[in-house]
Amino acid sequence: MNAHASIDRHPGKAATPTPSQTTRMAQVNTLLNPRFYTTDFDALDATDVTPVRAEWDRLLDELEEDGNKRHFQPENGIADWNARPLDQLPPELAEGLVDFLVSSLTAEFSGCVLYAEMKRRGTNPDICRLFRYMARDESRHAGFINDALKDFGLGVDLGFLTREKQYTFFKQKFIFYATYLSEKIGYARYITIYRHLQRNPERCFHPIFNWFEQWCNDEFRHGEAFALLMRADPKLTSGRNRYWIRFFQLAVYATMYVRDHDRPAFFQALGMDPTEYGIEVFRKTNAISRQVFPGQPDIDDPRFRKGLEDLRRVHVAMKTAGPLRKLGLRARAGAIFARLYFMKPQPNTLPADIRLNPAY
């Protein structure tokens, strides 16, 4: 099932999904949609943060202060937004906006569910404290996006999503890699849009973008926590694990690139080119991830950009392909991904104990 198939399209009218349809959009699992995860909670509970204790305590104290606790209050936004009704937006923009909101909500709520379960099952006070704060933040983010959808009459049933969405099991280290990248690339995405709209306020077609600056600070802090978890155990970023890290970097970058190009009207309304936006987000994420990862994809290599574009073309072709052709296209996508994987990454020459806080 394609996530876009849930939206009823009528010529001359905006996309008009129902609340049950947006819930199904969030529920569906594809290569491009955010997933729900579970892991080995006992292994996670055994994590020892002693090697990074000083930085850990500083970060946890910062999370405990909860500087954003009033940022996502209803009186600060939803009731006073006066957002344009969905049917007053061009159809393609309405569809792109709903897809963006539902996808973002699913990603945020996925973190909330995972972190809450980590906290519930754990006995390690360091781990339980961290994930209590992170579940709190992600719950606010998901609820805030859902309020924006409810403003259109399209709220997602989060209780249903918790019960019915398929969960994917990842080993502890894979959770660290994937979630670190998710949090850091989320930061890079939000801050890039926010800074662009600061320079071009006339392009702000929905008020939710005005909340992105403080929002992305939560994402940045969450990523810092996972960086410390990995730095506490150097084996996680050395040896054979370097190859797993490279896989997750490419998977996250390719997924974002392809999915964003599925929203051309959304980026056109923002006044942004999705390709240039993607490269800028990757550049920020590469710079940040040098704090912990041993290498980064060479995003300036023309072969890298061509590979992403080739994956996008395969994705477009698969939308109308029959079953047999889809098999061939999947094989082609696998071959393209393999070529990207075996490209030489940019080595990280920063000392391993440096915590990087780029001033973007």
Summary of the structure (lengths in Angstrom):
residues: 360
radius of gyration: 20.1
end to end distance: 38.4
largest distance: 60.7
contacts: 1109
relative contact order: 0.12
helix: 69%
strand: 3%
